[in-house]
């Protein structure tokens, strides 16, 4: 009787362990993704913001691509 209970507990522990193991890579990937890409995204955002805010650069783009950027 107790043996069967132990067997069941062991089985459920195994499945939970496998589920947790399945989640660990995804969590690690998310953490890595954010820790690696967030600084780059922030830098890119800052650079683009500064460039767009710089009217000389905007006029340069307008001349270069012949596209009016300012609304």
Backbone torsions as a table, in degrees:
resi	resn	phi	psi	omega
1	UNK	NA	-54.0	179.7
2	UNK	-63.8	-34.3	-179.2
3	UNK	-60.0	-44.2	179.3
4	UNK	-62.8	-40.2	178.7
5	UNK	-61.3	-46.0	178.5
6	UNK	-59.4	-42.8	178.8
7	UNK	-58.1	-47.7	-179.8
8	UNK	-61.5	-44.2	179.8
9	UNK	-62.0	-44.1	-179.8
10	UNK	-60.6	-42.6	-179.6
11	UNK	-62.3	-46.9	-178.8
12	UNK	-65.5	-37.9	176.9
13	UNK	-61.6	-41.6	179.5
14	UNK	-60.7	-47.3	-178.7
15	UNK	-64.3	-42.9	178.9
16	UNK	-61.8	-43.0	179.7
17	UNK	-58.6	-44.8	-179.8
18	UNK	-63.9	-41.0	179.2
19	UNK	-62.2	-45.9	179.3
20	UNK	-61.4	-44.3	178.5
21	UNK	-59.6	-37.4	178.7
22	UNK	-65.2	-31.7	-177.6
23	UNK	-82.4	-29.3	-174.6
24	UNK	-55.0	-48.9	-179.4
25	UNK	-60.3	-39.2	-179.7
26	UNK	-63.9	-43.5	179.9
27	UNK	-63.3	-45.6	179.4
28	UNK	-60.5	-42.2	-179.8
29	UNK	-62.0	-44.0	179.7
30	UNK	-61.9	-45.3	-179.4
31	UNK	-61.5	-47.2	179.2
32	UNK	-61.1	-46.1	-178.4
33	UNK	-54.8	-49.6	-177.0
34	UNK	-71.2	-42.0	-176.7
35	UNK	-69.1	-30.2	-178.6
36	UNK	-85.7	-45.9	-172.4
37	UNK	-85.9	-29.1	-176.7
38	UNK	-57.0	-46.4	178.1
39	UNK	-59.6	-41.8	179.3
40	UNK	-61.9	-45.6	179.9
41	UNK	-61.4	-41.4	179.6
42	UNK	-62.8	-45.0	-179.5
43	UNK	-62.9	-44.8	179.8
44	UNK	-61.7	-43.5	179.1
45	UNK	-61.4	-43.3	-179.5
46	UNK	-63.6	-45.0	-177.8
47	UNK	-63.0	-49.2	-178.6
48	UNK	-63.3	-39.8	178.2
49	UNK	-60.9	-44.6	-179.3
50	UNK	-65.2	-40.9	-178.0
51	UNK	-68.4	-42.3	179.9
52	UNK	-68.6	-36.5	177.9
53	UNK	-67.3	-25.5	179.8
54	UNK	-80.1	109.7	-174.1
55	UNK	-66.5	-31.5	178.4
56	UNK	-60.5	-43.7	179.3
57	UNK	-63.7	-38.4	179.7
58	UNK	-63.8	-45.7	-180.0
59	UNK	-64.9	-36.8	177.0
60	UNK	-60.4	-44.5	178.1
61	UNK	-63.6	-41.0	179.4
62	UNK	-60.7	-42.6	178.9
63	UNK	-68.4	-43.5	-174.3
64	UNK	-67.8	-46.5	-177.0
65	UNK	-97.9	-5.1	-179.1
66	UNK	58.8	41.0	-179.7
67	UNK	-127.9	124.8	175.0
68	UNK	-73.2	118.1	-177.4
69	UNK	-95.2	-33.1	-179.5
70	UNK	-78.8	132.7	-178.0
71	UNK	-80.6	NA	NA
